[in-house]
Amino acid sequence: MKMTARLLSLVSASFIALSGCAGPAYIRMDDVKNAGSYEGRGISFSGKKSNIQWQHIIMYFKTHPHVSYIDTGGTQFVVYSREEINCGGTVTVKGRVFTAENKPVKDENVKCLREYQVMADEFSCEQ
């Protein structure tokens, strides 16, 4: 009986450990103009890496040091990634939406600037 209990415990522990490897679930962010409604959630979206950078708040993350600008047809996202995004065609990004904000120091009349950006967990290139 002890051997059966140990074997069952080992199998259960292995199953629990393996089930945690599935990773986070990502929902397709179809309404990119309403990115705020996806804040903090696992999302995926597709676009093309831009050659023209709009004005954005730029931050630095030690874990995600590469910054890319992804056009999604009328909206451009700043995407932070672990590796450089070098896709010539369409790129699909999976990650999390967060709010980037910056309060200007010198001008008291300017309100806090905010925009939604993406911390990429992964990306894939499509040709």
Buried (B, 14 or more C-beta within 10 A) or exposed (E): EEEEEEEEEEEEEEEEEEEEEEEEEBEEBEEBEEBEEBEEBBBBBBBBBBEEEEEBEEBEEEEBEBBBBBBBEEBBBBBBBBEEBEBEEBBBBBBBBBEBEBEEEEEEEEEEEEBBBBBBBBBEEEE
